[in-house]
């Protein structure tokens, strides 16, 4: 899936969570020292920024299928090689990197096993392949309350619970199918304080991802009803959203 929204819209919608997730993800993948690393599906650069902090720009490469996100990452992170490419067709030779990572990307891959296989291909032998996906299936990701309200409005709504990697153990299954070995898994958790309900809600109207597309597709009355149903789930301000992600890593 290629996002066709401005980088700033993604920042307001998911970036507020992904920037906090990035250090946890980098540590889980063991990023340190003089490694060469690749960020697959980098978006506007949440994880890439963390990798640059740890390794320096010359050691970090990033790819994303979205032209808007590639432009934003290049502007924000001078010195980092950022290319437009999908996970399923990475434009690098075999064994190019010590570690290859995909933060919040596997569930949007057209073919997750092919994407993870490509990640393993461009990782050196015994190098690390790592990925994480929000716990959408368990309702414990950052969008849990939104999709709960959406199902109350429309029981037939297609939420994100069935996406690849979004349920317990599924990432490990995908890693195994992609040929990784010595696979390990964990849960990563971040908490974001929202000062007002409006600050939480407005990014859903920007059309980002499945939740934003669903919101944008509602007529004004149903969108207002969805907003009310969401507000019922956050009666007090400020409030904290704690979001957890399934994470897996393996050796190429």
C-alpha positions in Angstrom: 0.0 0.0 0.0 1.3 3.4 -1.0 0.1 6.4 1.1 -1.1 9.3 -1.0 -1.3 11.9 1.7 1.1 14.7 2.8 3.8 13.7 5.2 2.5 16.2 7.7 -0.9 14.5 7.7 0.8 11.1 8.5 2.8 12.8 11.3 -0.4 14.1 12.9 -2.2 10.8 12.5 0.3 8.0 13.2 3.6 9.8 13.7 2.7 10.8 17.3 2.9 7.1 18.1 5.5 5.8 15.7 8.2 8.3 16.9 7.9 6.7 20.4 7.9 3.2 19.0 11.1 3.7 16.9 13.6 3.6 19.8 12.0 0.4 21.1 12.1 -1.1 17.7 15.7 -0.2 17.1 16.8 -1.6 20.4 14.8 -4.8 19.8 16.7 -5.2 16.5 20.0 -4.7 18.2 21.0 -1.6 16.2 24.3 -0.2 17.4 28.0 0.2 16.5 29.0 0.5 12.8 26.2 -1.4 11.2 24.7 -0.7 7.8 20.9 -0.7 8.1 17.9 -0.4 5.9 14.5 1.0 6.9 11.8 -0.6 4.7 8.6 1.5 4.3 10.2 4.4 6.1 7.2 6.8 5.7 8.3 10.4 6.6 11.1 9.0 8.7 10.2 8.1 12.2 12.4 5.0 12.5 14.9 6.4 10.0 15.5 9.3 12.4 16.2 7.0 15.3 18.6 4.9 13.2 20.5 8.1 12.1 20.8 9.1 15.8 22.4 5.8 16.6 24.5 5.2 13.5 24.9 8.5 11.5 23.3 9.2 8.1 26.0 7.5 6.0 25.1 4.1 7.6 21.3 4.4 7.0 19.3 3.7 3.8 15.6 3.9 3.5 12.9 3.1 1.0 9.2 3.8 0.7 6.7 3.4 -2.2 5.1 6.8 -1.5 6.6 9.7 -3.5 5.5 12.2 -0.8 7.1 10.3 2.0 10.4 9.8 0.1 10.6 13.5 -0.6 9.8 14.3 3.1 12.4 11.8 4.4 15.1 13.2 2.0 14.4 16.7 3.2 14.3 15.9 6.9 17.3 13.6 6.8 20.1 14.9 4.6 22.9 12.5 4.1 20.5 9.4 4.2 20.0 7.5 0.9 16.2 7.4 0.5 14.8 5.6 -2.6 11.3 5.0 -3.8 10.7 1.2 -3.8 8.3 -1.4 -2.4 9.3 -4.1 0.1 8.6 -6.8 -2.5 11.2 -5.3 -4.9 14.2 -3.9 -3.0 16.8 -2.3 -5.4 19.8 -3.6 -3.6 22.2 -6.5 -4.1 22.1 -9.6 -1.8 23.7 -9.1 1.6 23.9 -5.3 1.4 23.0 -4.6 5.0 23.7 -5.8 8.6 20.1 -5.2 9.6 16.9 -4.6 7.7 13.8 -3.3 9.5 10.1 -2.6 8.8 8.2 -0.6 11.4 4.4 -0.7 10.9 4.7 -1.9 7.3 4.2 -5.7 7.0 0.4 -5.3 7.3 0.4 -3.0 4.3 2.6 -5.2 2.1 0.9 -6.5 -1.0 2.7 -9.9 -0.3 4.1 -10.0 3.2 6.1 -13.2 2.7 7.6 -11.9 -0.5 8.4 -8.6 1.3 10.0 -10.3 4.3 11.9 -12.6 1.9 13.3 -9.6 0.1 14.3 -8.1 3.4 16.2 -11.3 4.2 17.8 -11.4 0.8 19.4 -7.9 1.2 20.6 -8.8 4.7 24.0 -10.3 5.1 24.2 -13.9 6.4 23.4 -14.0 10.1 22.2 -10.4 9.9 19.0 -9.3 11.6 15.6 -8.9 9.9 13.0 -7.2 12.2 9.5 -6.0 11.9 6.6 -4.8 14.1 2.8 -4.3 13.6 0.2 -2.7 15.9 -2.0 -5.2 17.8 -5.1 -4.4 15.7 -6.5 -7.8 16.1 -6.5 -7.5 19.9 -7.8 -4.0 19.8 -4.7 -2.8 21.7 -3.2 -0.7 19.0 -3.6 3.1 18.8 -6.7 2.8 16.7 -8.6 0.4 19.0 -11.2 2.9 20.3 -11.8 4.2 16.8 -12.5 0.8 15.3 -14.7 -0.1 18.3 -16.8 3.0 17.6 -16.8 2.3 13.9 -18.2 -1.2 14.5 -20.9 0.3 16.7 -21.9 2.6 13.8 -21.5 -0.1 11.2 -21.2 -3.7 12.3 -20.1 -4.7 8.8 -17.1 -2.3 8.7 -13.9 -3.8 7.5 -11.4 -2.9 10.2 -7.7 -3.7 10.4 -7.9 -6.7 12.6 -7.3 -9.2 9.8 -4.3 -7.6 8.3 -1.0 -9.5 8.2 0.9 -9.6 11.5 -1.8 -7.9 13.5 -2.6 -10.9 15.6 -0.5 -12.8 18.1 2.2 -15.1 16.6 1.3 -14.2 13.0 4.5 -12.2 12.5 6.6 -15.2 13.6 4.6 -17.4 11.1 5.4 -14.9 8.3 9.1 -14.8 9.2 9.3 -18.6 9.1 7.6 -18.7 5.7 10.1 -16.1 4.5 13.0 -18.3 5.5 14.3 -16.5 8.6 15.7 -18.6 11.5 16.2 -18.2 15.2 13.0 -16.1 15.3 12.2 -14.2 18.5 9.1 -12.2 19.3 8.1 -9.6 21.9 5.5 -6.9 22.6 6.4 -3.2 22.4 4.3 -0.6 24.1 4.1 3.2 23.9 1.8 5.7 25.7 0.7 9.1 24.2 -1.1 11.8 26.2 -3.8 13.6 24.3 -4.6 17.0 25.7 -8.1 17.1 24.2 -10.5 14.9 22.3 -10.4 17.2 19.3 -6.6 16.9 19.1 -7.1 13.1 19.0 -10.0 13.1 16.6 -9.0 15.6 13.9 -6.2 13.5 12.3 -8.8 10.9 11.5 -10.4 13.4 9.1 -7.2 13.7 7.0 -7.7 10.5 5.0 -4.6 8.6 6.3 -4.7 4.8 6.1 -7.8 2.6 6.4 -9.2 4.5 9.3 -8.9 7.9 7.6 -10.3 6.6 4.4 -13.3 5.2 6.2 -13.9 8.4 8.0 -13.6 10.5 4.8 -16.1 8.2 3.1 -18.9 8.9 5.5 -21.5 11.5 4.9 -21.5 14.5 7.3 -24.2 13.1 9.6 -22.6 9.7 10.0 -19.2 11.2 10.4 -20.6 13.3 13.2 -22.1 10.2 14.8 -18.8 8.4 14.6 -17.1 11.3 16.3 -19.7 11.2 19.1 -19.2 7.4 19.5 -15.5 7.9 19.8 -15.9 10.8 22.2 -18.0 8.5 24.5 -14.9 6.4 24.8 -12.8 9.3 26.1 -15.0 11.2 28.5 -12.2 12.9 30.4 -9.4 15.2 29.2 -6.5 14.9 29.0 -6.4 11.1 28.4 -3.6 8.6 27.6 -3.7 6.1 24.8 -1.4 3.1 25.4 -0.7 1.2 22.2 1.1 -2.1 21.8 2.8 -3.7 18.8 3.7 -7.3 18.0 7.4 -7.4 17.0 9.6 -10.2 15.6 13.2 -10.6 14.6 15.1 -13.4 12.9 18.4 -14.1 11.3 18.8 -14.0 7.5 
